[in-house]
């Protein structure tokens, strides 16, 4: 059975079979029992991606490594997430979202233990990779479970329910730098990893108690018959392996831009060519290149979104490191200074979700990114606190506007039957921006975050912000589509 967009759907009987109580659905099918574990799982990826920002300096000091190497702790999580997000979404369709959701939390629990007990820096990178994989299961599994519940009760998932998932992600990203700073200052940086263990265990317990047991049934499985179902045919493991290899090779090149390993670039191009050839042969590819090639507006949205987040992540991590090493603030104070950035992003995201248009918010976001870059270009060790807070706000506002604006653009521009895949690729473009940002931070800072390095980051951020402004201002599709077909995924 499939939904109206052609994606696999769940039978109502299967969705209700595992609800709490076992015999009948609760009074509110989208109430706290369904949402509590989903919200706990959904906060883990954003909180881990921002919580590390105020712990990088302490980690570097303990292991005797500089900013160029600690940047791997940022890039490794995003590399794992870029691959795992769409892959685990496909697995949720094939194996059932509850199973994938719980498995992801088990990986998070293991990752927290590895990081908390890490005897060497390499173990921390392994922990961050595991965190990227484990935390990437929650969002696609949550969306699949909400579709299941919609099928079971015969009505669409309410917009406020979907809004809770978005707010949980933004809110946890907002408190991440503060939480990381407080944990580092009070219990040491290892607590940044250890905190995942109790959160994951709580999520697993609630998931086993309250999430329904569901089973996805796709059109091709039904046509093939029960004896011919092959997860590999739908999952495209070779496509995932090629994408991982290309992305990993690119990341290795980007992470040492001070001494570029130029032979890696032909390797990246070769892997990308093989990946393209393989994806065009697949009836259900890991990355739908045909859809992107036919839809120029959607391709531009991915480019605009990835570039905007490249700027945002450069500042999010580079600014936090400079506040500690360059300006002399403690980890906890640096986290508090960064709080307005994520707080403004959360507030602006909620406001942006209520805006019908797409063009104006995205133009404003690009202008604010450029303005924030100008403030950082003037910052040094004598910059007063109010100016430092202003810079954080100037980068937080466009983060919220870009998130909601580009999300609306994706849902307006993507084919109705491919909205889920298109949304996954939007996340991937964002992670690619984060990986590139980590490499640039390592290039400009080297062994220590300095004002000169911050100014280099600001100049690159300003140039990229102007590029985002040009991409937005010249995209005519944004002016017409923003008012006609924006929607929330179900």
RAWO-V397356 format. One record per backbone hydrogen bond with DSSP energy under -1.0 kcal/mol. NH is the residue of the N-H (numbers start at 0). CO is the residue of the C=O. E is the energy in kcal/mol with one decimal. If there is no record, write none. Layout:
nh=NH co=CO e=E
nh=NH co=CO e=E
This chain:
nh=2 co=6 e=-3.1
nh=5 co=2 e=-1.8
nh=8 co=0 e=-2.1
nh=14 co=10 e=-2.0
nh=15 co=11 e=-1.9
nh=16 co=12 e=-1.4
nh=18 co=15 e=-1.4
nh=21 co=18 e=-2.6
nh=30 co=27 e=-1.8
nh=34 co=30 e=-2.2
nh=35 co=31 e=-2.8
nh=38 co=34 e=-3.0
nh=39 co=35 e=-2.0
nh=40 co=36 e=-2.4
nh=41 co=37 e=-2.1
nh=42 co=38 e=-1.2
nh=46 co=42 e=-2.3
nh=47 co=43 e=-1.7
nh=48 co=44 e=-1.8
nh=49 co=45 e=-1.5
nh=50 co=46 e=-2.4
nh=52 co=49 e=-1.3
nh=54 co=51 e=-1.8
nh=58 co=54 e=-2.2
nh=59 co=55 e=-2.6
nh=60 co=56 e=-2.3
nh=61 co=57 e=-2.1
nh=62 co=58 e=-2.1
nh=64 co=59 e=-2.1
nh=67 co=445 e=-1.9
nh=69 co=65 e=-2.3
nh=70 co=66 e=-1.5
nh=71 co=68 e=-1.8
nh=72 co=69 e=-1.6
nh=74 co=70 e=-2.4
nh=75 co=71 e=-2.7
nh=77 co=73 e=-1.4
nh=78 co=74 e=-2.6
nh=79 co=75 e=-2.2
nh=80 co=76 e=-2.3
nh=81 co=77 e=-2.6
nh=82 co=78 e=-1.4
nh=83 co=79 e=-2.9
nh=84 co=80 e=-2.5
nh=86 co=82 e=-1.4
nh=87 co=83 e=-3.3
nh=88 co=84 e=-1.5
nh=89 co=85 e=-1.9
nh=90 co=86 e=-2.0
nh=91 co=87 e=-2.3
nh=92 co=88 e=-1.4
nh=93 co=89 e=-1.8
nh=94 co=90 e=-3.5
nh=95 co=91 e=-1.3
nh=99 co=95 e=-1.7
nh=100 co=96 e=-2.8
nh=101 co=97 e=-2.4
nh=102 co=98 e=-2.3
nh=103 co=99 e=-2.5
nh=104 co=100 e=-1.7
nh=105 co=101 e=-2.0
nh=106 co=102 e=-1.9
nh=107 co=103 e=-2.0
nh=108 co=104 e=-2.3
nh=109 co=105 e=-2.1
nh=110 co=106 e=-2.6
nh=111 co=107 e=-2.4
nh=112 co=108 e=-1.7
nh=113 co=109 e=-2.4
nh=114 co=110 e=-2.4
nh=115 co=111 e=-2.3
nh=116 co=112 e=-1.8
nh=124 co=120 e=-1.4
nh=125 co=121 e=-2.1
nh=126 co=122 e=-2.2
nh=127 co=123 e=-2.3
nh=128 co=124 e=-2.1
nh=129 co=125 e=-2.3
nh=130 co=126 e=-2.5
nh=131 co=127 e=-2.3
nh=132 co=128 e=-2.1
nh=133 co=129 e=-3.1
nh=134 co=130 e=-2.6
nh=136 co=133 e=-1.2
nh=140 co=136 e=-1.7
nh=141 co=137 e=-2.6
nh=142 co=138 e=-2.3
nh=143 co=139 e=-2.1
nh=144 co=140 e=-2.4
nh=145 co=141 e=-2.3
nh=146 co=142 e=-2.0
nh=147 co=143 e=-2.0
nh=148 co=144 e=-2.4
nh=149 co=145 e=-2.2
nh=150 co=146 e=-2.2
nh=151 co=147 e=-2.2
nh=152 co=148 e=-2.2
nh=153 co=149 e=-1.4
nh=154 co=149 e=-1.3
nh=161 co=157 e=-1.5
nh=162 co=158 e=-2.5
nh=163 co=159 e=-1.5
nh=164 co=160 e=-1.1
nh=165 co=161 e=-1.7
nh=166 co=162 e=-2.9
nh=167 co=163 e=-2.5
nh=168 co=164 e=-1.9
nh=169 co=165 e=-2.5
nh=170 co=166 e=-3.2
nh=171 co=167 e=-2.2
nh=172 co=168 e=-2.0
nh=173 co=169 e=-1.9
nh=174 co=170 e=-1.9
nh=175 co=171 e=-1.2
nh=178 co=174 e=-3.4
nh=179 co=175 e=-3.1
nh=180 co=176 e=-2.2
nh=181 co=177 e=-2.7
nh=182 co=178 e=-2.8
nh=183 co=179 e=-2.4
nh=184 co=180 e=-2.3
nh=185 co=181 e=-2.1
nh=186 co=182 e=-2.5
nh=187 co=182 e=-1.2
nh=190 co=187 e=-1.7
nh=191 co=188 e=-1.7
nh=193 co=189 e=-2.4
nh=194 co=190 e=-2.1
nh=195 co=192 e=-1.4
nh=196 co=193 e=-1.7
nh=198 co=194 e=-1.3
nh=199 co=195 e=-2.6
nh=200 co=196 e=-2.4
nh=201 co=197 e=-2.4
nh=202 co=198 e=-2.2
nh=203 co=199 e=-2.7
nh=204 co=200 e=-2.3
nh=205 co=201 e=-2.4
nh=206 co=202 e=-2.3
nh=207 co=203 e=-2.6
nh=208 co=204 e=-1.7
nh=209 co=205 e=-2.8
nh=210 co=206 e=-1.8
nh=216 co=8 e=-1.2
nh=221 co=217 e=-2.0
nh=222 co=218 e=-2.3
nh=223 co=219 e=-2.1
nh=224 co=220 e=-1.7
nh=227 co=224 e=-1.5
nh=234 co=230 e=-2.5
nh=235 co=231 e=-2.0
nh=239 co=235 e=-1.9
nh=240 co=236 e=-2.5
nh=241 co=237 e=-2.6
nh=242 co=238 e=-2.3
nh=243 co=239 e=-2.6
nh=244 co=240 e=-2.5
nh=245 co=241 e=-2.5
nh=246 co=242 e=-2.5
nh=247 co=243 e=-2.7
nh=248 co=244 e=-2.4
nh=249 co=245 e=-2.1
nh=250 co=246 e=-2.4
nh=251 co=247 e=-2.4
nh=252 co=248 e=-1.8
nh=253 co=249 e=-2.5
nh=254 co=250 e=-2.2
nh=255 co=252 e=-1.1
nh=261 co=259 e=-1.2
nh=263 co=260 e=-2.0
nh=264 co=261 e=-1.7
nh=266 co=262 e=-1.1
nh=267 co=263 e=-2.4
nh=268 co=264 e=-2.5
nh=269 co=265 e=-2.6
nh=270 co=266 e=-2.5
nh=271 co=267 e=-2.5
nh=272 co=268 e=-2.2
nh=273 co=269 e=-2.3
nh=274 co=270 e=-2.6
nh=275 co=271 e=-2.5
nh=276 co=272 e=-2.4
nh=277 co=273 e=-2.5
nh=278 co=274 e=-2.8
nh=279 co=275 e=-2.1
nh=288 co=286 e=-1.8
nh=291 co=287 e=-1.5
nh=292 co=288 e=-2.8
nh=293 co=289 e=-2.0
nh=298 co=294 e=-2.1
nh=299 co=295 e=-2.4
nh=300 co=296 e=-1.8
nh=301 co=297 e=-2.2
nh=302 co=298 e=-2.1
nh=303 co=299 e=-2.8
nh=304 co=300 e=-2.8
nh=305 co=301 e=-2.7
nh=306 co=302 e=-2.2
nh=307 co=303 e=-2.4
nh=308 co=304 e=-2.2
nh=309 co=305 e=-1.5
nh=310 co=306 e=-1.8
nh=311 co=307 e=-2.2
nh=312 co=308 e=-2.8
nh=313 co=309 e=-1.9
nh=314 co=310 e=-1.9
nh=315 co=311 e=-2.8
nh=316 co=312 e=-2.2
nh=317 co=313 e=-1.9
nh=318 co=314 e=-2.4
nh=320 co=316 e=-1.9
nh=321 co=317 e=-2.0
nh=322 co=318 e=-2.4
nh=323 co=319 e=-1.2
nh=324 co=320 e=-2.8
nh=325 co=321 e=-1.8
nh=326 co=321 e=-2.2
nh=328 co=322 e=-2.7
nh=333 co=329 e=-2.6
nh=334 co=330 e=-1.9
nh=335 co=331 e=-1.8
nh=336 co=332 e=-2.2
nh=337 co=333 e=-1.8
nh=340 co=337 e=-1.2
nh=341 co=337 e=-1.2
nh=342 co=338 e=-2.9
nh=343 co=339 e=-2.5
nh=344 co=340 e=-1.6
nh=345 co=341 e=-2.2
nh=346 co=342 e=-2.3
nh=347 co=343 e=-2.7
nh=348 co=344 e=-1.9
nh=349 co=345 e=-1.8
nh=350 co=346 e=-2.0
nh=351 co=347 e=-2.8
nh=352 co=348 e=-1.9
nh=354 co=351 e=-1.2
nh=361 co=357 e=-1.7
nh=362 co=358 e=-2.3
nh=363 co=359 e=-2.6
nh=364 co=360 e=-2.1
nh=365 co=361 e=-2.0
nh=366 co=362 e=-2.1
nh=367 co=363 e=-2.5
nh=368 co=364 e=-2.2
nh=369 co=365 e=-1.9
nh=370 co=366 e=-2.2
nh=371 co=367 e=-2.7
nh=372 co=368 e=-2.0
nh=373 co=369 e=-1.7
nh=374 co=370 e=-1.7
nh=375 co=371 e=-2.2
nh=376 co=372 e=-1.7
nh=382 co=379 e=-1.8
nh=387 co=383 e=-1.6
nh=388 co=384 e=-2.5
nh=389 co=385 e=-2.0
nh=390 co=386 e=-2.1
nh=391 co=387 e=-1.6
nh=392 co=388 e=-2.2
nh=393 co=389 e=-2.6
nh=394 co=390 e=-1.3
nh=395 co=391 e=-1.5
nh=396 co=392 e=-2.5
nh=399 co=395 e=-1.7
nh=400 co=396 e=-2.1
nh=401 co=397 e=-3.0
nh=402 co=398 e=-2.0
nh=403 co=399 e=-2.1
nh=404 co=400 e=-2.5
nh=405 co=401 e=-2.4
nh=406 co=402 e=-1.6
nh=407 co=403 e=-2.4
nh=408 co=404 e=-2.0
nh=409 co=405 e=-2.4
nh=410 co=406 e=-2.1
nh=411 co=407 e=-1.6
nh=412 co=408 e=-2.4
nh=413 co=409 e=-2.5
nh=417 co=414 e=-2.3
nh=421 co=417 e=-2.5
nh=422 co=418 e=-2.4
nh=423 co=419 e=-1.9
nh=424 co=420 e=-1.9
nh=425 co=421 e=-1.5
nh=426 co=422 e=-1.7
nh=427 co=423 e=-1.8
nh=428 co=424 e=-2.3
nh=429 co=425 e=-1.7
nh=430 co=426 e=-2.3
nh=431 co=427 e=-2.3
nh=432 co=428 e=-1.7
nh=433 co=429 e=-1.7
nh=434 co=430 e=-2.4
nh=435 co=431 e=-2.3
nh=436 co=432 e=-2.2
nh=437 co=433 e=-2.1
nh=438 co=434 e=-1.6
nh=439 co=435 e=-2.1
nh=440 co=436 e=-2.4
nh=441 co=437 e=-2.0
nh=442 co=438 e=-1.8
nh=443 co=439 e=-2.4
nh=444 co=440 e=-2.4
nh=445 co=441 e=-1.8
nh=447 co=444 e=-1.9
nh=453 co=449 e=-2.3
nh=454 co=450 e=-2.4
nh=455 co=451 e=-1.9
nh=456 co=452 e=-2.2
nh=457 co=453 e=-2.5
nh=458 co=454 e=-2.2
nh=459 co=455 e=-2.1
nh=460 co=456 e=-2.8
nh=461 co=457 e=-2.5
nh=462 co=458 e=-2.2
nh=463 co=459 e=-2.5
nh=464 co=460 e=-2.2
nh=465 co=461 e=-1.9
nh=466 co=462 e=-1.6
nh=467 co=463 e=-2.4
nh=468 co=464 e=-2.3
nh=469 co=465 e=-2.2
nh=470 co=466 e=-2.6
nh=471 co=467 e=-2.2
nh=472 co=468 e=-3.0
nh=473 co=469 e=-1.8
nh=474 co=471 e=-1.1
nh=475 co=473 e=-1.1
nh=477 co=474 e=-1.1
nh=479 co=475 e=-1.1
nh=480 co=476 e=-2.3
nh=481 co=477 e=-1.0
nh=484 co=480 e=-1.7
